[in-house]
Amino acid sequence: MNKVYEIKGKSKINGTINMQGSKNSSLAIIVASILCKDVVMLKNIPKIQDVYELIEILKKINVKVSFIDNSLLIDSTNIKYTSLLFKQIIRFRASYYFIGAFLSLFKKVEIYMPGGCKIGKRPMDQHIKAFNELNVNINIDNNKIIASTTSLVGNEIVFDVVSVGATVNAILASVFANNSTILKNVACEPEISDLIEFLNKMGAKIIGKGTSVLYIEGVNKLNGITYEVMPDRIVTGTYLIYGALLAKKLTIKNINSKDNYSLINTLINLGTQMDIKEHEITIYGLKEFEKANIKTDVFPSFPSDLQQIMTTFLFMGKQISLVEETLFENRFGFLKQIKKMGGKFFIYDNKVLIIPSLLKNSIVSCEDLRGGAALLLACMASDGTSILKNVEYIERGYEDIVNVLKSINVDIKETMMYEA
């Protein structure tokens, strides 16, 4: 018996959502918190599967954790070195942040190659480049990463391509390094800025937040603090797209509107009506729209994490739309499930032509986090009742999503389905 979502389509969304904390920011900041070997209180942490997996890893390295009402207390006073050869490491990509943190704390690390959603190649070459420049010896052998250093030494590192993960790992490995470190061509995502603000409040010396160049002066220690994680801009974007297609009136509160500029601009160009404030947006569903051309890229361009959801949205247009995915080559994999629902499209290279289609109810299956959120939209927009399987992918990043959707008038419920 497996948990599935049963969704009756064509419900008209109406109501208010209070935004959860950022998944991507939380994962980086939770790992960074162990650098202080002190007590940290993190607020606005989402209750999602990736966070629970991370908590289990912390417990295995003798870190005390208490997670109550979106507040996460982390006491790493008695943290101890352990080879990170746990099953939780393999389950999600952000577990590789322990490489940078452990090199800073213990000068060594042994860890499984992290896993995550099958959305395409996410190579470690930029991570390895940064670690080598910081005087780290690193080897990958039999699906394990083994790294060590006699002393982390600051350096100038120029990334060949922009990488959020490599940027985070380089920051974590540089905060205690001897001398200063300059990181060039870094990721500028808001989650990186959130991590930098957190580290600086603990006593790190990092200059350049929000820019492509970071200056890091190594310090001797960090101190425990209380910190509130930023709202989740990808979950915000997900609900904005849901609302643009299906809402009578949807208000999303406790957000940073500026973090979703590219999506907001896209929806406005399609004719969507929105009342936009700094920390709140009210959106009214479109009666109809023509088409859009979307091209993903690093922040502040249209985010790859919203591409699958926006692609599903575009099936409801009146004309053919074009979507180009520049970051992850397997982001279109979910479309084979959309095809079961009557979606028509043509994929070539890293682009997809979306042909207007009337989606029908079906039994479909999630294969990754954001693709799951896209299929959820397809089910909500189709006629009849659909079944969505493998929903654990969605629950990796969306807090209490069934109850959130119920609260805004979506006809959805959790149930169990037997599969031979």
C-alpha positions in Angstrom: 0.0 0.0 0.0 1.4 3.4 -1.0 0.2 6.9 -0.3 -1.3 8.8 -3.2 -3.1 12.0 -3.8 -6.6 11.9 -5.2 -7.5 15.2 -6.9 -10.8 16.2 -8.4 -10.1 18.8 -11.1 -11.5 22.2 -11.9 -11.8 23.4 -8.4 -11.7 27.2 -8.2 -8.9 28.3 -5.9 -9.9 30.9 -3.3 -8.2 31.9 0.0 -4.9 32.8 1.6 -1.6 31.0 2.1 1.1 31.9 4.6 4.4 31.0 3.0 6.7 28.4 4.4 10.4 28.9 5.0 12.8 28.3 2.1 13.8 24.7 1.6 17.1 25.5 -0.2 18.1 28.2 2.3 17.2 26.0 5.2 19.3 23.1 4.1 22.5 25.2 3.6 22.0 27.1 6.9 21.3 24.0 8.9 24.6 22.5 7.8 26.4 25.8 8.3 25.1 26.0 11.9 27.4 23.2 13.0 30.4 25.4 12.3 29.9 27.4 15.5 30.1 24.3 17.8 27.4 26.2 19.8 23.7 26.5 20.1 21.7 27.9 17.1 18.0 28.6 17.0 16.6 28.6 13.4 13.1 29.9 12.9 10.8 29.4 9.9 12.2 26.0 9.0 9.8 24.1 6.8 8.5 20.7 8.0 9.6 18.8 4.9 11.2 15.5 4.2 14.6 16.9 3.3 14.8 18.7 6.6 13.9 15.5 8.5 16.6 13.6 6.6 19.1 16.3 7.5 18.2 16.1 11.2 18.9 12.4 11.2 22.4 13.1 9.8 23.0 15.6 12.5 22.1 13.2 15.2 24.6 10.6 13.8 27.4 13.2 14.4 26.4 13.8 18.0 24.5 17.0 17.4 21.5 17.6 19.6 18.3 18.7 17.8 14.8 19.8 18.7 12.3 20.7 16.0 9.0 22.2 17.3 6.6 24.5 15.4 9.0 25.4 12.6 11.7 26.3 15.1 14.9 24.1 14.9 17.3 24.1 17.9 20.7 22.8 17.0 23.3 22.2 19.7 26.7 21.2 18.1 28.7 21.7 21.2 29.7 18.0 21.3 29.9 17.4 17.6 32.2 14.5 16.6 33.9 13.4 13.4 32.1 10.5 11.7 32.4 9.1 8.2 29.3 10.3 6.5 28.4 6.9 5.0 24.7 7.0 5.8 21.7 6.2 3.6 20.3 9.7 4.3 23.3 11.2 2.4 22.3 9.5 -0.8 18.7 10.7 -0.7 19.1 14.5 -1.4 21.7 16.6 -3.2 22.2 19.3 -0.5 23.9 16.7 1.8 27.1 17.5 -0.1 27.3 20.7 2.0 28.8 18.6 4.8 32.0 18.4 2.7 32.7 22.1 3.1 31.6 22.1 6.7 33.6 19.0 7.7 36.7 20.3 6.1 36.4 23.5 8.1 35.7 21.6 11.3 37.8 18.4 11.0 40.1 19.0 8.0 38.8 15.7 6.5 35.6 14.1 5.3 34.5 10.7 3.9 31.0 10.9 2.4 28.8 9.1 -0.1 28.1 10.8 -3.4 24.9 12.7 -2.7 21.7 11.8 -4.6 18.5 13.8 -5.3 16.0 14.2 -8.1 16.8 12.8 -11.5 16.6 16.0 -13.4 20.0 15.8 -15.1 23.7 15.9 -14.6 24.8 18.0 -11.6 28.6 17.4 -11.7 31.0 18.0 -8.8 33.7 19.5 -10.9 33.3 23.1 -9.6 33.2 21.8 -6.0 36.4 19.9 -6.6 38.0 22.9 -8.2 37.2 25.1 -5.3 38.5 22.6 -2.7 41.7 22.0 -4.6 42.3 25.8 -4.7 41.8 25.8 -0.9 44.6 23.2 -0.4 42.3 20.2 -0.2 43.2 16.8 -1.6 40.0 15.1 -2.9 39.3 11.8 -4.5 36.1 10.1 -5.7 36.2 6.3 -5.4 33.5 3.7 -5.6 30.7 6.3 -5.2 32.5 7.9 -2.2 34.2 11.3 -1.8 37.3 11.3 0.4 38.9 14.7 1.1 41.5 16.0 3.5 43.8 18.9 4.1 46.6 19.8 6.5 45.4 23.4 6.5 42.7 25.3 4.6 44.4 28.2 2.8 42.5 31.1 1.2 42.9 31.7 -2.5 41.3 33.4 -5.5 38.8 31.0 -7.1 37.1 31.7 -10.4 34.2 29.3 -11.1 33.9 28.2 -14.7 30.1 28.1 -14.5 27.7 29.5 -12.0 26.8 26.8 -9.4 24.7 27.3 -6.3 26.1 24.1 -4.6 29.7 24.9 -5.4 29.3 28.4 -4.1 27.8 27.2 -0.8 30.6 24.6 -0.4 33.3 27.1 -1.1 31.9 29.5 1.4 31.6 26.8 4.1 35.2 25.8 3.5 36.6 29.3 3.5 35.1 30.8 6.7 38.0 29.4 8.8 40.7 29.4 6.1 44.1 31.0 6.6 44.4 34.3 4.7 41.5 35.7 2.6 39.5 34.0 -0.1 38.0 35.7 -3.2 35.2 33.8 -5.0 34.4 35.0 -8.5 31.4 34.1 -10.8 29.5 32.8 -7.8 25.7 32.2 -7.7 23.7 35.2 -6.7 20.5 33.4 -5.7 18.6 34.9 -2.6 19.4 31.7 -0.7 23.1 32.4 -1.0 22.5 35.9 0.4 20.5 34.3 3.2 23.4 32.0 4.0 25.9 34.8 4.0 23.8 36.9 6.3 23.4 34.0 8.7 27.2 33.3 8.7 28.0 37.0 9.2 25.7 37.3 12.2 27.6 34.3 13.7 30.8 36.2 13.2 32.0 35.4 9.7 33.5 38.1 7.6 32.0 37.8 4.1 31.6 40.8 1.8 29.7 40.9 -1.5 26.3 39.5 -0.7 24.1 39.5 -3.8 26.9 40.0 -6.2 29.0 37.7 -8.3 32.2 38.3 -6.3 32.6 37.4 -2.6 35.5 38.3 -0.3 35.9 36.1 2.7 38.3 36.8 5.5 39.0 33.7 7.6 38.0 33.9 11.3 38.9 31.7 14.3 35.4 30.9 15.5 31.7 31.5 15.1 29.1 32.1 17.8 25.6 30.7 18.2 22.6 32.9 17.3 18.9 33.0 16.6 18.0 33.4 12.9 14.9 33.4 10.8 15.2 31.8 7.4 13.8 33.6 4.3 10.5 32.6 2.7 10.6 30.0 -0.1 10.5 31.7 -3.4 10.0 28.5 -5.4 7.0 27.4 -3.3 5.8 31.0 -3.7 6.2 30.8 -7.4 4.4 27.4 -7.5 1.3 28.8 -5.8 1.4 31.9 -8.0 1.3 29.7 -11.1 -1.5 27.6 -9.6 -3.4 30.8 -8.8 -2.8 32.4 -12.2 -4.5 29.4 -13.8 -7.2 28.4 -11.3 -7.8 31.2 -8.8 -10.8 33.3 -8.2 -8.6 35.2 -5.7 -5.5 33.9 -4.0 -3.4 35.9 -1.5 0.1 34.7 -0.6 1.5 36.3 2.6 4.9 36.4 4.3 6.9 36.5 1.0 9.7 38.5 -0.6 8.0 39.6 -3.9 11.3 40.9 -5.4 12.7 37.3 -5.3 10.0 36.3 -7.8 10.5 39.2 -10.3 11.0 37.0 -13.4 7.9 34.9 -12.8 5.8 37.9 -11.9 6.9 39.7 -15.0 6.1 36.6 -17.1 2.6 36.3 -15.6 1.9 40.0 -16.0 2.8 39.8 -19.7 0.3 37.0 -20.1 -2.4 39.3 -18.7 -2.5 38.1 -15.1 -3.9 40.6 -12.6 -2.0 40.9 -9.4 -1.9 43.3 -6.4 1.8 43.3 -5.5 3.2 44.4 -2.1 6.7 43.9 -0.7 5.6 40.9 1.4 2.3 39.9 -0.1 0.7 39.2 -3.5 -2.9 38.7 -4.4 -3.5 37.0 -7.7 -6.6 36.6 -9.9 -6.9 33.7 -12.3 -6.7 34.3 -16.1 -9.8 33.7 -18.1 -7.6 32.9 -21.1 -4.1 33.7 -22.4 -2.2 33.4 -25.7 1.3 32.0 -25.3 4.7 32.5 -23.7 8.4 31.9 -24.5 10.3 30.8 -21.4 14.1 30.4 -21.1 15.5 29.3 -17.8 18.8 30.5 -16.4 20.5 31.4 -13.1 19.0 34.1 -10.9 17.6 36.6 -11.6 16.4 34.9 -14.8 13.4 32.5 -14.9 14.3 29.7 -12.4 14.7 26.1 -13.6 12.9 25.0 -10.4 9.7 26.6 -11.8 10.0 25.6 -15.4 8.1 22.3 -15.1 5.2 23.9 -13.3 5.1 26.8 -15.8 5.3 24.3 -18.7 2.2 22.6 -17.4 0.5 25.9 -17.1 1.2 26.7 -20.8 -0.8 23.7 -22.0 -3.8 25.8 -21.2 -2.8 28.6 -23.6 -4.5 29.4 -26.9 -1.3 29.2 -29.0 1.9 27.2 -29.1 4.5 28.2 -26.5 8.2 27.5 -26.4 10.2 26.6 -23.3 14.0 26.3 -23.3 15.8 24.6 -20.4 19.4 25.7 -20.1 20.4 24.2 -16.7 19.1 20.6 -16.3 18.8 18.3 -19.4 16.2 16.0 -17.8 13.7 18.6 -16.6 11.3 17.5 -19.4 11.1 13.9 -18.2 7.8 14.6 -16.4 6.1 15.3 -19.7 5.7 11.6 -20.4 3.2 11.6 -17.6 1.5 14.7 -19.0 1.2 12.8 -22.3 -1.0 10.2 -20.4 -3.3 13.1 -19.7 -3.6 14.2 -23.3 -0.9 16.8 -23.3 0.7 17.4 -26.7 4.2 18.6 -27.2 7.4 18.3 -29.2 10.8 18.1 -27.6 14.0 18.9 -29.5 17.4 19.5 -28.0 16.8 21.4 -24.8 13.6 22.9 -25.9 9.9 21.9 -25.9 7.0 23.2 -28.0 3.9 23.2 -25.9 0.7 22.6 -28.0 -2.6 23.8 -26.4 -4.3 20.7 -25.0 -7.3 19.8 -22.9 -6.0 17.6 -20.1 -8.0 14.6 -19.0 -7.9 12.8 -15.6 -5.5 9.9 -15.3 -3.2 8.0 -12.9 0.2 9.6 -13.1 3.5 9.3 -11.1 6.0 11.8 -9.7 9.7 11.3 -10.6 11.1 14.4 -9.0 10.2 17.3 -6.7 9.2 20.1 -9.1 7.9 17.7 -11.7 5.6 16.4 -9.0 4.3 19.9 -8.3 3.8 20.3 -12.1 1.7 17.1 -12.3 -0.3 18.2 -9.3 -1.2 21.3 -11.3 -2.1 19.1 -14.3 -4.4 17.1 -12.1 -6.1 20.2 -10.6 -6.6 21.6 -14.1 -8.0 18.5 -15.8 -11.5 17.1 -16.0 -12.5 14.3 -13.6 -10.6 12.7 -10.7 -6.9 11.9 -11.0 -4.5 9.8 -8.9 -1.0 11.1 -8.3 1.6 8.5 -7.1 5.1 8.8 -5.6 4.0 11.9 -3.7 7.0 11.6 -1.4 8.9 13.6 -4.0 6.5 16.5 -3.5 6.8 16.3 0.3 10.5 16.7 0.0 9.9 20.4 -0.6 6.3 21.4 0.1 5.2 21.6 3.6 1.8 20.1 4.4 0.7 20.6 0.8 -2.6 18.7 0.9 -3.9 20.8 3.8 -2.6 24.0 2.2 -4.5 23.2 -1.0 -7.6 22.1 0.9 -7.6 25.5 2.7 -7.8 27.3 -0.7 -10.7 25.1 -2.0 -8.8 22.4 -3.9 -10.6 19.1 -3.9 -7.7 16.9 -2.8 -7.1 14.1 -0.3 -4.5 11.6 0.7 -5.4 7.9 0.3 -3.7 4.6 0.0 -3.4 2.6 -3.2 -2.4 -1.1 -3.5 0.1 -1.9 -6.2 1.0 -5.5 -7.0 
